[in-house]
Amino acid sequence: MSNPATIGNFRLVSARLSNVLRFISRHGTNVFLSVLLIVACIVMPMRANAQSTSKGCFKITSTTSNANSSSYTDPGTIAASWAGSTDGSGQGAFPMTINVNAPPFVPDGTLLGSAVSPAYNLGANGVGGYNPEQVLFRCSPDSAGTMYEYYSVNGDDSYGGGTDVSGTTGITATYRTYYGGIASRITNVTTGEYVTRYYKGRALTDLDKDSQGWFLVKAKNFSQYKLELFQCSTCTGASSSFTGTWAYIGPLGYVAFAGGASGTIVSQGLAAGVDAGTSWPGWYGSWPGSFAAYNTVIVRRAATCAVTNATPTVLFPTATIVGLTQGQSTQVPVTIQMQCQTTKPSNLSAFASGTAANQTALGVLAQPANAQSAIDAGLTTTGSGVTYLLSDGYGTDSSVATGVGVALSRPNGTALNFLTNQYVTTGGAKDGWDPVLNDATANGAASGGITTYTRTINATFKAFAPGVTPVTAGRYNATAQVIVRVQ
């Protein structure tokens, strides 16, 4: 069937031919010959609408205007060379700093770090390596229903997914890593499934098509993934004392593509339930990316603190629009109790309060939606922190007060910022961190190597930009979490 542009041409030719034929009846044969030439000139460009007769799916690494090519790309298509799921792929996609401690102070099974990334950060060039609109594969129309995203751990690597330690950790779908005391788990956020040694698949539907009706598999069509790292003191690795930036290059898992009904079939044989420890058709050039801790995750093994209690609810009295606009505020103290390993445990570095590497800092974490509201309102720092905690529903719920929020400060008046990501460390105040023992008082002598401390932070309800951002009446409600973490 011809495309709409071709149908338009036919209509144009038919209309002109009808008029010309009427003209021929009056002026004779010589004109008829010239008219045939004119008609031929109009019809001949139809050949440009030819297309490849190839079948299957084809990796796209550049643009081409050759309409007969299986790799044809429409004008404006985003395409570029890509290497696939190499060992170094995915760097930077899951940034976090984790601290491996020891039970009972930090129980096994404790979540040490977590990060989420879209698949378009998992390629050989790491974060930003793919444009979300980049075409990775082009599949003929008969490929419908055969195009799948597959995902698995690195099943043939005993430190990347070859060794399931779920029975040891008590946590489903956890695997041994190269470093002792650390177990990994990957989740496909889009489907909610844990990634295991046995491939799981997700049908790629609602794909864009090009002008020839071929399917375009783009970087944006693949899932989001979450990497979690858990403490497991009895999980052995190649190194039980390593600290620093993750140096083992082996991936923790892969995201793959398979597709094509006939002709060129990408990753043929890849299917749900197949063991990734023994089968990897299409690896690595036809697989978009890898799940990597390499050169991204920072590992610490240091004594630290733990929050044991904090003021559960902070109530502010009713305030007036006039008062808030004039700069009035209400301040309420928040009390935090902590236990710190002030006597150095074996195999750990000594405890230190601060915001530098291997030191312990405290921060107050805003929930993602509240943090985003503050960012949208311009209440940011030069780092990842925000200066105010805005209400749940700020800007979207008409019953919520606007122009107001809660700010934090130390007893001496020094402003503190809110964390937006507890796994981003060593950035200090601009990211929302403060030395854990600032303004802290010890509650007696150490016992069993542990010292208990009490610290106070002030929470102030006020207009965040009086005279600039209008204050409106309404309610305020928000939740934040006190975090203590080795930097």
KATADA-V577222 format. One record per backbone hydrogen bond with DSSP energy under -1.0 kcal/mol. NH is the residue of the N-H (numbers start at 0). CO is the residue of the C=O. If there is no record, write none. Layout:
NH|CO  NH|CO
This chain:
6|2  7|3  8|4  9|5  10|6  11|7  12|8  13|9  14|10  15|11  16|12  17|13  18|14  19|15  20|16  21|17  22|18  23|19  24|20  25|22  26|22  27|23  32|28  33|29  34|30  35|31  36|32  37|33  38|34  39|35  40|36  41|37  42|38  43|39  45|42  46|43  47|44  48|45  49|46  56|263  57|137  59|135  68|65  71|68  72|63  76|73  84|283  85|83  88|85  89|122  92|89  97|297  99|299  105|101  108|230  109|106  111|228  112|228  114|226  116|224  118|222  120|117  121|118  125|122  126|90  128|125  129|119  133|130  134|77  135|216  136|216  137|57  138|214  139|55  142|139  143|140  145|142  147|257  148|201  149|255  150|199  151|253  152|195  153|159  153|251  154|152  156|153  159|156  161|156  164|173  168|164  169|165  174|183  175|162  176|181  179|238  180|234  181|178  182|229  183|174  184|227  186|225  187|192  188|186  188|223  189|223  191|187  194|185  198|273  199|150  201|148  203|146  209|213  212|209  214|138  215|207  216|136  218|133  219|131  220|217  221|218  224|116  225|186  226|114  227|184  228|112  229|182  230|109  231|180  234|231  237|177  238|177  243|298  245|296  251|290  253|151  254|288  255|149  257|147  258|265  263|54  265|258  269|266  272|198  273|270  275|196  277|274  278|274  282|279  285|281  286|283  288|254  289|121  290|252  294|245  295|292  296|292  297|95  298|243  299|97  302|348  305|338  307|336  308|336  310|334  323|319  324|320  325|321  326|323  327|322  329|460  331|458  333|456  335|454  336|308  337|452  338|305  339|450  340|303  341|339  342|448  347|344  348|300  353|359  358|355  359|351  360|484  361|433  362|482  364|480  365|418  370|366  371|367  372|368  373|369  374|370  375|371  376|372  377|374  378|373  379|377  380|384  384|429  385|417  386|378  388|405  391|476  393|390  395|392  396|392  399|396  400|474  404|461  405|388  406|459  408|457  409|413  412|409  415|407  417|385  418|363  423|420  430|427  431|428  432|427  433|361  435|359  437|434  439|436  440|453  442|451  443|441  446|449  449|446  450|339  452|337  453|440  454|335  456|333  457|408  458|331  459|406  460|329  461|404  463|402  467|464  468|464  471|401  474|398  480|364  482|362  484|360  486|358
